[in-house]
Amino acid sequence: MDITNKPCVEGNLGKAQNIMLDILKAVDTICRKNNLTYWLEGGTLLGAVRHKGFIPWDDDVDIAMPREDYEKFISIAKKELPDNLFLQTSYTDLEYDMPWMKVRHNNSEIVEYKIGNYHNGLFIDIFPFDYYRDVEGYINSKKRFKFIYRTLILVKEPFEKVTNKKILIKNTLKFFTKVILFPFTFMSKRKIFNKIYALRDKYVGKYGAKDSEILGYGIDTVFWNFSIEKNSVFPLKELSFEDGSFYVPGNYDAYLTKLFGDYMKLPEEKDRIPHNLEIIIKE
């Protein structure tokens, strides 16, 4: 099998990939128009290099932006995104509690593992990247931020219907968190998020260094640690992805090797599965 040739994906997954490609093109257009820096990230970058487009079973898109461009994009996208797309942050959607932004499609729906009454259209993730003085300080600060973030979110998260042992354990953890941090249960979600972002800014200010040669996932990209030399990212270059051309790290081989190891090797069949539970396209 020539893994550089992506087979045609049919059904809702194929439709979903077309929608996500349109979202990516809209974001790319805004970034080029406003001189904002971004690059394909994670599995999307891997798809561009290995498949010239989507990984056939992938159902999301990831891009990265330096912190400064990330913050500018939030302001600009509110005015320039097409009407069928929605800029999702915890400020535009109070029920959304991930600390990074997404751009969502208004006429589709995905069933995710995470509960909540948030906008759940098909999306692309946009992750902030920060420069760091040292990798050890970066990792330690992310651990502290992640603990505080997840604790405060648990205080406001509702209990779930118990259908298995995992949910029972999670509900028990929520209960004790709400008891221990009882005053926070009366605090609005807006104030909770304000505290989270104030802490993020504190850590970015303490450990960030714009003149550093190391950059990595931002403090608020809480579930992953990844850092790499600046000269492996810049200058950016362009690669084909489906029928478009998008920015990627200049040394994408070094980037993908650090992320995935032997990235040209396909995973086993049993591991070729989408991230989400269900995709619904509204005609």
Steps between C-alpha positions, in 0.01 A plus 500: 500500500628844408425691818551836330177443303194554718207276412160660452319524834125449467203560728481754780873487570576603143241782521645606834851519357373723219337732753815513715704575190271797430551621858876469458486698176300777670755521781787496250338787308467713816860427602644587159292817475612620845861370494438253782728200541362146524606149405337159471546306822479144635301252296415762239869562431555125494216467248649770278838324490391135496166517313508839323181576691291354778604182671214286361345430841562843653207718607668817622750764388778655709696817436740700717570870540758696698328659801509853357332396174258275690371796703475719190307229318235493774427869448512491121305176451199635689454745211632306202387138539221398259150486648494119493795481740525572873808608696486296820675606817377492859399864447289444188354175636479482880425127493828431315775449756805405297767770544589526129283614210316315227328614184171312470260430213142605571318235295653180628536318828746261657433283800805532724605319816478821701161598643361851480252719314767675291508565124601161362527555127791360300812697582864572464718541810730801522777455755714785634877454505728681746874558512672367813822571685541135598306183428497383863337821621254475213393147592474575872294813442265307273449235768406763757270682260333175391428398860345835590306522173352151531414551866313826436318348202388203711342740749263627230450174310165322558476142619453238230257212482687199636525232231839353586769495767702775331212747522435402862862579588480829310180601681660415834798720414266783401312466829811532716633783284174692543508442876865602543463807277145578606525882460591455133171322433326839536743671263382561144668316214620834366688570824640147503633545147640843590699336781624226267615745234660733755703202622589409143627853435702490822677178396556621143655817639716309748629224272457650154782661307440635150872490423525128586600238245247252645125510448224257588134449576369788706441480874129466421544204264470295814481141377825482302864592547705574192789736440738540210777725374383817330711426192306177443183707460617817330514599226173333412437337164185391320373149430197368316212381713209362299434768234659784695843622605573580864790599722707233677820505709807551286662182630182294524704178508664599831166628630307182418780274618493666841120475512450147367833324452483290180213707365487342152403163650126441499336397829339161534151464354339492847647841580369672186194654663349852519524706818127558547199276561277617216486757219169659395480712184194726483390531139 
